[in-house]
Amino acid sequence: MKLSEKKSVRHFTATAYIVDNGKILLVNHKKLGMWLPIGGHVEENETPDQAVIRETKEETGLDAEIIRLSKHAQYEYPRAEILHTPYVISLQNIKDDHQHIDLEYVCNVKGKKILKGTEECKWFTANEIKNLENCPPEAKEFAADIIKTVNA
């Protein structure tokens, strides 16, 4: 059975793969005991774009800026705003009856790069991430691909 066919409570989340000088910023998630990209739940009346910026500020103290990867982002509509296209959208099993629809974005940092959020954060190269034991395989794969894409 596909995850999407499973009866489950689903919440929207937004994740930031923040890249700078060939490195990705990861957070040591205390509850899960893993290094993960920054992110969290999209709150009521909040867009995913706003959520990823807010979560980055809360967790790291940094001001993030979403990198536009889609050429469609340049279009303008009189009654609509074009939100950023995620790098990927994933459906994640959190518990047997709980899933996250995660909109995952590539971001950079605006302004000062001084980390002072609520979580332990660290910049990693693709090789360092590849060798992390407590980092999910998909996060390792995405981080390496994002570093290549942004530095191309």
ZAMI-668806 format. One record per residue (C-alpha): residue in three letters; x, y, z. Coordinates in steps of 0.001 Angstrom, whole numbers, padded with zeros to 6 digits, always signed. Each point is the difference from the previous one (the first is absolute). Example, Ala and Ser with C-alpha at 12.3 -4.5 7.8 and 13.67 -1.06 7.14 Angstrom:
% ZAMI-668806
Ala+012300-004500+007800/Ser+001370+003440-000660/
***
This chain:
% ZAMI-668806
Met+000000+000000+000000/Lys+001264+003462-000898/Leu+000341+002520+002822/Ser-002522+002209-001795/Glu-002609-002790+000197/Lys+000375-000325+003753/Lys-002747+001482+002207/Ser+001833+002482+002127/Val-000109+003467+001544/Arg+002111+002223-002237/His+001678+003291+000795/Phe+001847+002323-002369/Thr+003603+000735+000908/Ala+002694+002136-001605/Thr+003721-000791-000052/Ala+002995+002215-000832/Tyr+003176-001395-001514/Ile+002137+003072+000653/Val+003108+000072-002161/Asp+003007+002306+000281/Asn+003502-000346-001464/Gly-000446-003672-000889/Lys-001439-000958+003390/Ile-003475-000843+001333/Leu-001250+001059+003426/Leu-001460-002819+002106/Val-001652+000019+003420/Asn+000650-002631+002651/His-003629-000943+000730/Lys+000017-000778+003734/Lys-003247-001979+000066/Leu+000945-002244-002950/Gly+003750-000068+000647/Met+000781+000717-003669/Trp+001580+002670-002140/Leu-002757+001417-002206/Pro-000636+003027-002170/Ile-001859+002870+001660/Gly-003777-000174-000079/Gly-003339-000443+001693/His-003763+000178-000323/Val-001729+002551-002205/Glu-002225+001925+002387/Glu-003589+001046-000649/Asn-000253+002944-002421/Glu+003697-000328-000897/Thr+001421-000853-003410/Pro+002739-002629-000294/Asp+002360+002812-001085/Gln-000729+001877+003230/Ala+000358-003168+002069/Val+003457-000829-001313/Ile+001209+003572+000664/Arg-001530+000005+003519/Glu+001356-003446+000919/Thr+003486+000985-001151/Lys-000079+003155+002129/Glu-001304-001880+003068/Glu+002437-002906-000235/Thr+003148+001805-001152/Gly-000455+003757+000385/Leu+000773+000359-003733/Asp-002042+001819-002627/Ala-000583-002471-002813/Glu-000878+000739-003583/Ile-001561-002671-002209/Ile+001899-000552-003251/Arg-002278+000015-003035/Leu+000734-003186-001927/Ser-002962+000240-002375/Lys-000207+002255-003039/His-003751+000289+000625/Ala+000684+002154+003049/Gln+000600+003018-002242/Tyr-003623+000190-001154/Glu-002389+002455+001600/Tyr-003753-000307+000308/Pro-002360+002862+000936/Arg-001808-001916+002767/Ala+002604-002571+001003/Glu+003459-000230+001508/Ile+002377-002638-001289/Leu+001411-001878+002968/His+003362-001714-000203/Thr+000152-003432-001580/Pro+001385-002554+002457/Tyr+003102-002004-000852/Val-002097-003064+000828/Ile-003299-000817+001723/Ser+000057-003130+002113/Leu-002574-001983+001935/Gln+001591-001269+003204/Asn-001225-002561+002500/Ile+000428+001475+003469/Lys-002069-002571+001902/Asp-002424-002707-001110/Asp-002833+002530-000162/His+001919+003246-000615/Gln+001693+001283-003148/His+001669+003203-001138/Ile-000350+001482-003463/Asp+003376+001729-000060/Leu+000773+002815-002438/Glu+003796+000099-000151/Tyr+001725+003185-001203/Val+003520+001056-000889/Cys+000974+003209+001806/Asn+002921+002292+000607/Val+000700+002480+002779/Lys-000703+003728-000182/Gly+002205+002253+002062/Lys+002054-001157+002963/Lys+000841-003691+000342/Ile+000218-000150+003778/Leu-001791-003045+001401/Lys-001977+000748+003166/Gly-003283-001857-000154/Thr-001612-002511+002313/Glu+001703-003118-001386/Glu+003526-001352-000443/Cys+000920+000711-003637/Lys+003042-000769-002111/Trp+001135+000544-003612/Phe+000961-003210-001856/Thr+001641-000728-003355/Ala-001514-002752-002178/Asn+002786-002380+001089/Glu-000562+000751+003681/Ile-003733-000624-000376/Lys+000650-003235-001882/Asn+001971-001259+003020/Leu-002560+001055+002650/Glu-001442-003063+001725/Asn-003033+001746+001468/Cys-001387+001666-003118/Pro-002780-001519-002156/Pro+001173-001345-003387/Glu-002366+002250-001965/Ala+001325+003100+001790/Lys+003564-001059-000888/Glu-000964-000553-003641/Phe-001943+003272-000311/Ala+002770+002015+001690/Ala+002671-001322-002357/Asp-002216+000651-003040/Ile-000897+003501+001188/Ile+003646+000946+000558/Lys+000794-001149-003584/Thr-003036+001819-001424/Val+000669+003310+001757/Asn+003724-000068-000741/Ala-000457-000926-003690/
***
